[in-house]
């Protein structure tokens, strides 16, 4: 993860985002909403695997940028990631009424 995080940190530095609206979370949330819409289109319109991958990478870049924008270090991010991963790995897979499965804290 460090390699990806540092690449996005380099992008932020190159474009002098520190202290600009590019680090403002409402602005960034709007960007993420736009990118999520593009991912939804890639899925619902049957676009290529490459388009699907690209839209997911756009979201990943924004998420890492969110962390950088609020000053979360790569070490903090990795620690939080593994803490959350441990939590989700302890969850049980549950069958929903419609025959699908869900792995979350959501209770129906």
N, CA, C and O atoms as CSV, one atom per row, in Angstrom:
chain,resi,resn,atom,element,x,y,z
A,1,UNK,N,N,0.830,-1.192,0.000
A,1,UNK,CA,C,0.000,0.000,0.000
A,1,UNK,C,C,0.870,1.249,0.000
A,1,UNK,O,O,0.492,2.281,-0.554
A,2,UNK,N,N,2.026,1.147,0.619
A,2,UNK,CA,C,2.916,2.308,0.729
A,2,UNK,C,C,3.255,2.890,-0.642
A,2,UNK,O,O,3.324,4.109,-0.804
A,3,UNK,N,N,3.465,2.027,-1.617
A,3,UNK,CA,C,3.820,2.470,-2.969
A,3,UNK,C,C,2.684,3.303,-3.589
A,3,UNK,O,O,2.936,4.351,-4.183
A,4,UNK,N,N,1.445,2.835,-3.448
A,4,UNK,CA,C,0.284,3.551,-3.987
A,4,UNK,C,C,0.075,4.874,-3.243
A,4,UNK,O,O,-0.145,5.918,-3.856
A,5,UNK,N,N,0.150,4.805,-1.913
A,5,UNK,CA,C,-0.032,5.990,-1.075
A,5,UNK,C,C,0.985,7.063,-1.462
A,5,UNK,O,O,0.631,8.225,-1.661
A,6,UNK,N,N,2.238,6.661,-1.564
A,6,UNK,CA,C,3.295,7.624,-1.907
A,6,UNK,C,C,3.110,8.205,-3.309
A,6,UNK,O,O,3.423,9.373,-3.541
A,7,UNK,N,N,2.607,7.404,-4.236
A,7,UNK,CA,C,2.351,7.904,-5.593
A,7,UNK,C,C,1.294,9.006,-5.570
A,7,UNK,O,O,1.429,10.011,-6.268
A,8,UNK,N,N,0.250,8.822,-4.777
A,8,UNK,CA,C,-0.805,9.841,-4.691
A,8,UNK,C,C,-0.301,11.054,-3.908
A,8,UNK,O,O,-0.657,12.187,-4.233
A,9,UNK,N,N,0.519,10.830,-2.887
A,9,UNK,CA,C,1.124,11.955,-2.156
A,9,UNK,C,C,1.993,12.782,-3.104
A,9,UNK,O,O,1.997,14.011,-3.033
A,10,UNK,N,N,2.721,12.114,-3.981
A,10,UNK,CA,C,3.543,12.804,-4.978
A,10,UNK,C,C,2.662,13.624,-5.926
A,10,UNK,O,O,3.016,14.749,-6.278
A,11,UNK,N,N,1.519,13.069,-6.340
A,11,UNK,CA,C,0.568,13.786,-7.193
A,11,UNK,C,C,0.068,15.052,-6.486
A,11,UNK,O,O,-0.005,16.122,-7.092
A,12,UNK,N,N,-0.278,14.919,-5.190
A,12,UNK,CA,C,-0.754,16.072,-4.424
A,12,UNK,C,C,0.333,17.140,-4.338
A,12,UNK,O,O,0.053,18.328,-4.496
A,13,UNK,N,N,1.570,16.720,-4.088
A,13,UNK,CA,C,2.681,17.681,-3.984
A,13,UNK,C,C,2.945,18.359,-5.328
A,13,UNK,O,O,3.113,19.576,-5.393
A,14,UNK,N,N,2.979,17.565,-6.396
A,14,UNK,CA,C,3.243,18.103,-7.737
A,14,UNK,C,C,2.223,19.178,-8.108
A,14,UNK,O,O,2.568,20.185,-8.726
A,15,UNK,N,N,0.985,18.960,-7.731
A,15,UNK,CA,C,-0.096,19.884,-8.082
A,15,UNK,C,C,-0.406,20.891,-6.973
A,15,UNK,O,O,-1.423,21.583,-7.019
A,16,UNK,N,N,0.469,20.964,-5.989
A,16,UNK,CA,C,0.375,21.946,-4.902
A,16,UNK,C,C,-1.030,22.023,-4.306
A,16,UNK,O,O,-1.622,23.099,-4.219
A,17,UNK,N,N,-1.548,20.874,-3.900
A,17,UNK,CA,C,-2.911,20.812,-3.374
A,17,UNK,C,C,-3.023,21.254,-1.922
A,17,UNK,O,O,-4.112,21.609,-1.471
A,18,UNK,N,N,-1.921,21.239,-1.186
A,18,UNK,CA,C,-1.951,21.598,0.229
A,18,UNK,C,C,-2.583,22.967,0.423
A,18,UNK,O,O,-2.158,23.953,-0.179
A,19,UNK,N,N,-3.615,23.013,1.281
A,19,UNK,CA,C,-4.261,24.274,1.612
A,19,UNK,C,C,-5.219,24.817,0.564
A,19,UNK,O,O,-5.669,25.958,0.670
A,20,UNK,N,N,-5.539,24.005,-0.457
A,20,UNK,CA,C,-6.469,24.460,-1.500
A,20,UNK,C,C,-7.799,23.731,-1.362
A,20,UNK,O,O,-7.958,22.851,-0.516
A,21,UNK,N,N,-8.751,24.114,-2.211
A,21,UNK,CA,C,-10.047,23.428,-2.194
A,21,UNK,C,C,-9.903,21.950,-2.569
A,21,UNK,O,O,-10.799,21.152,-2.291
A,22,UNK,N,N,-8.791,21.583,-3.194
A,22,UNK,CA,C,-8.572,20.180,-3.551
A,22,UNK,C,C,-8.457,19.280,-2.326
A,22,UNK,O,O,-8.606,18.063,-2.432
A,23,UNK,N,N,-8.194,19.873,-1.168
A,23,UNK,CA,C,-8.120,19.091,0.065
A,23,UNK,C,C,-9.372,19.242,0.921
A,23,UNK,O,O,-9.457,18.653,1.999
A,24,UNK,N,N,-10.327,20.009,0.463
A,24,UNK,CA,C,-11.564,20.222,1.207
A,24,UNK,C,C,-12.455,18.991,1.029
A,24,UNK,O,O,-12.701,18.561,-0.098
A,25,UNK,N,N,-12.937,18.426,2.132
A,25,UNK,CA,C,-13.621,17.132,2.085
A,25,UNK,C,C,-14.959,17.167,1.352
A,25,UNK,O,O,-15.322,16.173,0.724
A,26,UNK,N,N,-15.698,18.257,1.403
A,26,UNK,CA,C,-16.953,18.310,0.649
A,26,UNK,C,C,-16.661,18.243,-0.849
A,26,UNK,O,O,-17.347,17.539,-1.590
A,27,UNK,N,N,-15.656,18.966,-1.282
A,27,UNK,CA,C,-15.239,18.920,-2.683
A,27,UNK,C,C,-14.813,17.500,-3.057
A,27,UNK,O,O,-15.189,16.992,-4.113
A,28,UNK,N,N,-14.034,16.868,-2.194
A,28,UNK,CA,C,-13.541,15.522,-2.475
A,28,UNK,C,C,-14.691,14.505,-2.478
A,28,UNK,O,O,-14.688,13.564,-3.272
A,29,UNK,N,N,-15.658,14.694,-1.602
A,29,UNK,CA,C,-16.831,13.817,-1.583
A,29,UNK,C,C,-17.589,13.930,-2.894
A,29,UNK,O,O,-18.061,12.927,-3.428
A,30,UNK,N,N,-17.709,15.144,-3.417
A,30,UNK,CA,C,-18.364,15.332,-4.711
A,30,UNK,C,C,-17.599,14.610,-5.821
A,30,UNK,O,O,-18.206,14.005,-6.704
A,31,UNK,N,N,-16.264,14.676,-5.775
A,31,UNK,CA,C,-15.464,13.950,-6.762
A,31,UNK,C,C,-15.698,12.446,-6.657
A,31,UNK,O,O,-15.822,11.756,-7.669
A,32,UNK,N,N,-15.758,11.944,-5.427
A,32,UNK,CA,C,-15.983,10.509,-5.231
A,32,UNK,C,C,-17.368,10.096,-5.724
A,32,UNK,O,O,-17.531,9.020,-6.298
A,33,UNK,N,N,-18.356,10.946,-5.500
A,33,UNK,CA,C,-19.710,10.658,-5.973
A,33,UNK,C,C,-19.728,10.576,-7.496
A,33,UNK,O,O,-20.357,9.692,-8.075
A,34,UNK,N,N,-19.031,11.510,-8.131
A,34,UNK,CA,C,-18.935,11.505,-9.595
A,34,UNK,C,C,-18.258,10.217,-10.089
A,34,UNK,O,O,-18.730,9.583,-11.033
A,35,UNK,N,N,-17.167,9.849,-9.451
A,35,UNK,CA,C,-16.446,8.638,-9.866
A,35,UNK,C,C,-17.256,7.373,-9.593
A,35,UNK,O,O,-17.216,6.426,-10.379
A,36,UNK,N,N,-17.991,7.357,-8.479
A,36,UNK,CA,C,-18.850,6.210,-8.192
A,36,UNK,C,C,-19.933,6.082,-9.255
A,36,UNK,O,O,-20.295,4.973,-9.646
A,37,UNK,N,N,-20.449,7.213,-9.723
A,37,UNK,CA,C,-21.416,7.205,-10.822
A,37,UNK,C,C,-20.812,6.631,-12.093
A,37,UNK,O,O,-21.472,5.889,-12.820
A,38,UNK,N,N,-19.551,6.976,-12.363
A,38,UNK,CA,C,-18.880,6.436,-13.541
A,38,UNK,C,C,-18.655,4.928,-13.402
A,38,UNK,O,O,-18.746,4.188,-14.381
A,39,UNK,N,N,-18.363,4.482,-12.180
A,39,UNK,CA,C,-18.225,3.034,-11.945
A,39,UNK,C,C,-19.576,2.349,-12.144
A,39,UNK,O,O,-19.650,1.280,-12.749
A,40,UNK,N,N,-20.632,2.961,-11.639
A,40,UNK,CA,C,-21.976,2.393,-11.815
A,40,UNK,C,C,-22.319,2.269,-13.297
A,40,UNK,O,O,-22.913,1.274,-13.712
A,41,UNK,N,N,-21.954,3.258,-14.090
A,41,UNK,CA,C,-22.195,3.188,-15.529
A,41,UNK,C,C,-21.382,2.069,-16.173
A,41,UNK,O,O,-21.874,1.364,-17.054
A,42,UNK,N,N,-20.150,1.911,-15.735
A,42,UNK,CA,C,-19.315,0.836,-16.289
A,42,UNK,C,C,-19.958,-0.522,-16.030
A,42,UNK,O,O,-19.904,-1.413,-16.878
A,43,UNK,N,N,-20.569,-0.679,-14.848
A,43,UNK,CA,C,-21.210,-1.950,-14.496
A,43,UNK,C,C,-22.543,-2.100,-15.211
A,43,UNK,O,O,-22.788,-3.121,-15.854
A,44,UNK,N,N,-23.405,-1.097,-15.107
A,44,UNK,CA,C,-24.764,-1.238,-15.628
A,44,UNK,C,C,-24.838,-1.187,-17.144
A,44,UNK,O,O,-25.782,-1.709,-17.738
A,45,UNK,N,N,-23.858,-0.568,-17.770
A,45,UNK,CA,C,-23.865,-0.489,-19.237
A,45,UNK,C,C,-22.954,-1.530,-19.875
A,45,UNK,O,O,-22.714,-1.506,-21.082
A,46,UNK,N,N,-22.451,-2.442,-19.053
A,46,UNK,CA,C,-21.645,-3.541,-19.580
A,46,UNK,C,C,-20.353,-3.098,-20.250
A,46,UNK,O,O,-19.924,-3.693,-21.238
A,47,UNK,N,N,-19.731,-2.049,-19.710
A,47,UNK,CA,C,-18.475,-1.579,-20.300
A,47,UNK,C,C,-17.372,-2.612,-20.067
A,47,UNK,O,O,-17.567,-3.597,-19.356
A,48,UNK,N,N,-16.243,-2.377,-20.662
A,48,UNK,CA,C,-15.144,-3.347,-20.634
A,48,UNK,C,C,-14.544,-3.504,-19.234
A,48,UNK,O,O,-14.728,-2.672,-18.347
A,49,UNK,N,N,-13.826,-4.602,-19.088
A,49,UNK,CA,C,-13.107,-4.859,-17.843
A,49,UNK,C,C,-12.104,-3.735,-17.578
A,49,UNK,O,O,-11.907,-3.336,-16.430
A,50,UNK,N,N,-11.482,-3.233,-18.619
A,50,UNK,CA,C,-10.516,-2.141,-18.477
A,50,UNK,C,C,-11.185,-0.884,-17.927
A,50,UNK,O,O,-10.622,-0.200,-17.072
A,51,UNK,N,N,-12.394,-0.579,-18.424
A,51,UNK,CA,C,-13.143,0.572,-17.912
A,51,UNK,C,C,-13.494,0.368,-16.436
A,51,UNK,O,O,-13.382,1.290,-15.629
A,52,UNK,N,N,-13.919,-0.845,-16.099
A,52,UNK,CA,C,-14.256,-1.185,-14.720
A,52,UNK,C,C,-13.042,-0.988,-13.812
A,52,UNK,O,O,-13.154,-0.395,-12.739
A,53,UNK,N,N,-11.898,-1.480,-14.241
A,53,UNK,CA,C,-10.663,-1.336,-13.457
A,53,UNK,C,C,-10.314,0.139,-13.304
A,53,UNK,O,O,-10.001,0.591,-12.202
A,54,UNK,N,N,-10.364,0.891,-14.396
A,54,UNK,CA,C,-10.011,2.311,-14.353
A,54,UNK,C,C,-10.879,3.079,-13.374
A,54,UNK,O,O,-10.370,3.910,-12.621
A,55,UNK,N,N,-12.181,2.818,-13.370
A,55,UNK,CA,C,-13.079,3.543,-12.467
A,55,UNK,C,C,-12.800,3.184,-11.009
A,55,UNK,O,O,-12.893,4.049,-10.137
A,56,UNK,N,N,-12.464,1.938,-10.730
A,56,UNK,CA,C,-12.094,1.546,-9.372
A,56,UNK,C,C,-10.793,2.208,-8.943
A,56,UNK,O,O,-10.651,2.615,-7.790
A,57,UNK,N,N,-9.847,2.318,-9.863
A,57,UNK,CA,C,-8.582,2.988,-9.547
A,57,UNK,C,C,-8.823,4.464,-9.274
A,57,UNK,O,O,-8.207,5.033,-8.373
A,58,UNK,N,N,-9.714,5.094,-10.040
A,58,UNK,CA,C,-10.051,6.498,-9.774
A,58,UNK,C,C,-10.559,6.659,-8.334
A,58,UNK,O,O,-10.169,7.594,-7.635
A,59,UNK,N,N,-11.425,5.746,-7.902
A,59,UNK,CA,C,-11.941,5.804,-6.532
A,59,UNK,C,C,-10.831,5.564,-5.515
A,59,UNK,O,O,-10.754,6.261,-4.503
A,60,UNK,N,N,-9.976,4.588,-5.778
A,60,UNK,CA,C,-8.879,4.300,-4.864
A,60,UNK,C,C,-7.953,5.509,-4.729
A,60,UNK,O,O,-7.513,5.843,-3.629
A,61,UNK,N,N,-7.662,6.161,-5.857
A,61,UNK,CA,C,-6.821,7.356,-5.825
A,61,UNK,C,C,-7.449,8.450,-4.972
A,61,UNK,O,O,-6.757,9.114,-4.200
A,62,UNK,N,N,-8.750,8.637,-5.109
A,62,UNK,CA,C,-9.437,9.650,-4.306
A,62,UNK,C,C,-9.441,9.287,-2.827
A,62,UNK,O,O,-9.265,10.159,-1.976
A,63,UNK,N,N,-9.638,8.022,-2.514
A,63,UNK,CA,C,-9.638,7.592,-1.114
A,63,UNK,C,C,-8.268,7.826,-0.488
A,63,UNK,O,O,-8.173,8.356,0.619
A,64,UNK,N,N,-7.215,7.437,-1.184
A,64,UNK,CA,C,-5.874,7.696,-0.667
A,64,UNK,C,C,-5.633,9.195,-0.550
A,64,UNK,O,O,-5.023,9.651,0.418
A,65,UNK,N,N,-6.103,9.960,-1.521
A,65,UNK,CA,C,-5.993,11.411,-1.466
A,65,UNK,C,C,-6.723,12.006,-0.283
A,65,UNK,O,O,-6.270,12.998,0.289
A,66,UNK,N,N,-7.858,11.412,0.100
A,66,UNK,CA,C,-8.579,11.862,1.291
A,66,UNK,C,C,-7.699,11.735,2.524
A,66,UNK,O,O,-7.628,12.648,3.347
A,67,UNK,N,N,-7.036,10.608,2.643
A,67,UNK,CA,C,-6.160,10.373,3.793
A,67,UNK,C,C,-5.015,11.387,3.810
A,67,UNK,O,O,-4.696,11.958,4.853
A,68,UNK,N,N,-4.414,11.597,2.667
A,68,UNK,CA,C,-3.313,12.549,2.548
A,68,UNK,C,C,-3.792,13.959,2.879
A,68,UNK,O,O,-3.099,14.714,3.561
A,69,UNK,N,N,-4.980,14.307,2.391
A,69,UNK,CA,C,-5.521,15.649,2.588
A,69,UNK,C,C,-5.748,15.994,4.049
A,69,UNK,O,O,-5.612,17.154,4.439
A,70,UNK,N,N,-6.090,15.007,4.862
A,70,UNK,CA,C,-6.315,15.310,6.285
A,70,UNK,C,C,-5.104,14.952,7.154
A,70,UNK,O,O,-5.170,15.010,8.382
A,71,UNK,N,N,-4.007,14.584,6.501
A,71,UNK,CA,C,-2.764,14.366,7.234
A,71,UNK,C,C,-2.584,12.991,7.841
A,71,UNK,O,O,-1.795,12.825,8.770
A,72,UNK,N,N,-3.302,12.000,7.332
A,72,UNK,CA,C,-3.127,10.628,7.810
A,72,UNK,C,C,-1.866,10.072,7.158
A,72,UNK,O,O,-1.731,10.091,5.935
A,73,UNK,N,N,-0.948,9.579,7.978
A,73,UNK,CA,C,0.284,9.005,7.428
A,73,UNK,C,C,0.008,7.628,6.853
A,73,UNK,O,O,-1.005,7.002,7.164
A,74,UNK,N,N,0.915,7.167,6.016
A,74,UNK,CA,C,0.760,5.829,5.441
A,74,UNK,C,C,0.766,4.773,6.549
A,74,UNK,O,O,0.074,3.761,6.446
A,75,UNK,N,N,1.542,5.006,7.601
A,75,UNK,CA,C,1.573,4.052,8.718
A,75,UNK,C,C,0.232,4.011,9.448
A,75,UNK,O,O,-0.250,2.936,9.807
A,76,UNK,N,N,-0.373,5.186,9.670
A,76,UNK,CA,C,-1.700,5.240,10.302
A,76,UNK,C,C,-2.734,4.536,9.433
A,76,UNK,O,O,-3.576,3.786,9.928
A,77,UNK,N,N,-2.655,4.793,8.118
A,77,UNK,CA,C,-3.601,4.182,7.186
A,77,UNK,C,C,-3.475,2.665,7.214
A,77,UNK,O,O,-4.479,1.959,7.299
A,78,UNK,N,N,-2.245,2.162,7.144
A,78,UNK,CA,C,-2.044,0.709,7.146
A,78,UNK,C,C,-2.507,0.081,8.458
A,78,UNK,O,O,-3.115,-0.990,8.446
A,79,UNK,N,N,-2.230,0.729,9.584
A,79,UNK,CA,C,-2.673,0.211,10.877
A,79,UNK,C,C,-4.201,0.133,10.933
A,79,UNK,O,O,-4.766,-0.869,11.371
A,80,UNK,N,N,-4.862,1.210,10.481
A,80,UNK,CA,C,-6.327,1.235,10.475
A,80,UNK,C,C,-6.890,0.190,9.508
A,80,UNK,O,O,-7.895,-0.459,9.798
A,81,UNK,N,N,-6.222,0.036,8.344
A,81,UNK,CA,C,-6.673,-0.965,7.372
A,81,UNK,C,C,-6.660,-2.357,7.995
A,81,UNK,O,O,-7.653,-3.080,7.913
A,82,UNK,N,N,-5.552,-2.736,8.613
A,82,UNK,CA,C,-5.432,-4.095,9.165
A,82,UNK,C,C,-6.344,-4.302,10.366
A,82,UNK,O,O,-6.822,-5.414,10.591
A,83,UNK,N,N,-6.594,-3.251,11.138
A,83,UNK,CA,C,-7.548,-3.343,12.249
A,83,UNK,C,C,-8.943,-3.649,11.703
A,83,UNK,O,O,-9.640,-4.526,12.213
A,84,UNK,N,N,-9.342,-2.918,10.661
A,84,UNK,CA,C,-10.656,-3.148,10.043
A,84,UNK,C,C,-10.709,-4.519,9.376
A,84,UNK,O,O,-11.723,-5.214,9.451
A,85,UNK,N,N,-9.617,-4.903,8.728
A,85,UNK,CA,C,-9.567,-6.210,8.071
A,85,UNK,C,C,-9.770,-7.338,9.087
A,85,UNK,O,O,-10.509,-8.288,8.828
A,86,UNK,N,N,-9.123,-7.229,10.218
A,86,UNK,CA,C,-9.289,-8.235,11.278
A,86,UNK,C,C,-10.746,-8.306,11.723
A,86,UNK,O,O,-11.286,-9.389,11.951
A,87,UNK,N,N,-11.373,-7.138,11.844
A,87,UNK,CA,C,-12.783,-7.079,12.256
A,87,UNK,C,C,-13.688,-7.764,11.228
A,87,UNK,O,O,-14.550,-8.562,11.597
A,88,UNK,N,N,-13.496,-7.457,9.937
A,88,UNK,CA,C,-14.385,-8.058,8.935
A,88,UNK,C,C,-14.106,-9.546,8.746
A,88,UNK,O,O,-15.002,-10.306,8.379
A,89,UNK,N,N,-12.877,-9.957,8.993
A,89,UNK,CA,C,-12.555,-11.377,8.869
A,89,UNK,C,C,-13.219,-12.211,9.971
A,89,UNK,O,O,-13.383,-13.422,9.820
A,90,UNK,N,N,-13.595,-11.569,11.064
A,90,UNK,CA,C,-14.236,-12.285,12.169
A,90,UNK,C,C,-15.751,-12.412,11.986
A,90,UNK,O,O,-16.416,-13.086,12.773
A,91,UNK,N,N,-16.290,-11.777,10.968
A,91,UNK,CA,C,-17.740,-11.805,10.749
A,91,UNK,C,C,-18.187,-13.120,10.110
A,91,UNK,O,O,-17.452,-13.768,9.365
A,92,UNK,N,N,-19.410,-13.475,10.436
A,92,UNK,CA,C,-20.028,-14.664,9.853
A,92,UNK,C,C,-20.731,-14.310,8.551
A,92,UNK,O,O,-21.298,-13.225,8.422
A,93,UNK,N,N,-20.696,-15.213,7.596
A,93,UNK,CA,C,-21.463,-15.047,6.362
A,93,UNK,C,C,-22.891,-15.486,6.667
A,93,UNK,O,O,-23.114,-16.567,7.213
A,94,UNK,N,N,-23.855,-14.640,6.310
A,94,UNK,CA,C,-25.259,-14.963,6.581
A,94,UNK,C,C,-26.042,-15.039,5.288
A,94,UNK,O,O,-25.826,-14.256,4.363
A,95,UNK,N,N,-26.941,-15.979,5.242
A,95,UNK,CA,C,-27.829,-16.103,4.092
A,95,UNK,C,C,-29.029,-15.185,4.313
A,95,UNK,O,O,-29.668,-15.214,5.364
A,96,UNK,N,N,-29.317,-14.378,3.307
A,96,UNK,CA,C,-30.472,-13.487,3.371
A,96,UNK,C,C,-31.711,-14.200,2.853
A,96,UNK,O,O,-31.606,-15.265,2.244
A,97,UNK,N,N,-32.875,-13.627,3.089
A,97,UNK,CA,C,-34.138,-14.246,2.689
A,97,UNK,C,C,-34.220,-14.524,1.195
A,97,UNK,O,O,-34.863,-15.489,0.783
A,98,UNK,N,N,-33.579,-13.694,0.377
A,98,UNK,CA,C,-33.664,-13.871,-1.073
A,98,UNK,C,C,-32.642,-14.871,-1.602
A,98,UNK,O,O,-32.495,-15.022,-2.815
A,99,UNK,N,N,-31.936,-15.555,-0.705
A,99,UNK,CA,C,-30.966,-16.549,-1.125
A,99,UNK,C,C,-29.563,-16.016,-1.313
A,99,UNK,O,O,-28.625,-16.790,-1.505
A,100,UNK,N,N,-29.405,-14.690,-1.259
A,100,UNK,CA,C,-28.072,-14.091,-1.357
A,100,UNK,C,C,-27.361,-14.171,-0.017
A,100,UNK,O,O,-27.961,-14.525,0.998
A,101,UNK,N,N,-26.091,-13.844,-0.025
A,101,UNK,CA,C,-25.310,-13.847,1.202
A,101,UNK,C,C,-24.800,-12.449,1.490
A,101,UNK,O,O,-24.666,-11.617,0.592
A,102,UNK,N,N,-24.518,-12.210,2.758
A,102,UNK,CA,C,-23.968,-10.918,3.168
A,102,UNK,C,C,-22.981,-11.158,4.311
A,102,UNK,O,O,-23.231,-11.955,5.215
A,103,UNK,N,N,-21.871,-10.458,4.245
A,103,UNK,CA,C,-20.893,-10.497,5.327
A,103,UNK,C,C,-20.742,-9.064,5.825
A,103,UNK,O,O,-19.984,-8.279,5.256
A,104,UNK,N,N,-21.472,-8.726,6.895
A,104,UNK,CA,C,-21.426,-7.377,7.462
A,104,UNK,C,C,-22.046,-7.414,8.838
A,104,UNK,O,O,-22.504,-8.460,9.298
A,105,UNK,N,N,-22.058,-6.266,9.492
A,105,UNK,CA,C,-22.718,-6.161,10.793
A,105,UNK,C,C,-24.212,-5.929,10.626
A,105,UNK,O,O,-24.955,-5.928,11.608
A,106,UNK,N,N,-24.657,-5.731,9.386
A,106,UNK,CA,C,-26.066,-5.494,9.105
A,106,UNK,C,C,-26.893,-6.689,9.542
A,106,UNK,O,O,-26.560,-7.837,9.246
A,107,UNK,N,N,-27.949,-6.407,10.233
A,107,UNK,CA,C,-28.889,-7.462,10.677
A,107,UNK,C,C,-30.235,-7.229,10.006
A,107,UNK,O,O,-30.741,-6.107,10.005
A,108,UNK,N,N,-30.827,-8.295,9.425
A,108,UNK,CA,C,-32.150,-8.116,8.847
A,108,UNK,C,C,-33.200,-8.634,9.783
A,108,UNK,O,O,-34.390,-8.571,9.472
